[in-house]
């Protein structure tokens, strides 16, 4: 819905036509990432439906909240394992940043405690 407004909000380099053109001419790694995200989303949706069928919605909500921490930990691991020395590319993963990483952990604890 906000995609047509992107050039006005974030500058002309975020124009939808340029994004589509970039995707059309991108390599297999970009398309592999897009397909990977789609498969991961489908897997998560199907598994959540399966959990509700066999247990309850409360269990689904607990699993949905617990899913956040492994994703964050994998992002931290990728950052420190990947070769992030190339100055022309954005670093992969997420680095540990004080005090923000502590706030993320505290927010996760509040989220899990609320379930």
Secondary structure, 3 states (H helix, E strand, C coil): CCHHHHHHHHCHHHCHHHHHHHHHCCCHHHHHHHHHHHHHHHHHHHHHHHHHHHCCHHHHHHHHHHHHHHHHHHHHHHHHHCCCCCCCCCCCCCCCCCCHHHHHHHHHHHHHHHC
